[in-house]
Amino acid sequence: MARLKVTQLKSGIGGKQNQRDTLRTLGLKRIGDTAVKEDRPEIRGMVATVAHLVAVEEVE
């Protein structure tokens, strides 16, 4: 199964509470943090919520 490498590029400060919570749920605490997650619909939805704050790559 494919995996997604999610990297935080921008701060969640000043964003909506649900966006800050989503970053935390993805395991991202600060700019530059990276998390590798399974490519599932739930994760894709979380990434879509904070798409303007993160970069996403597919990894094997």
Helices and strands as residue ranges (DSSP letters): E 3-8, H 17-25, E 34-38, H 41-49, E 54-59
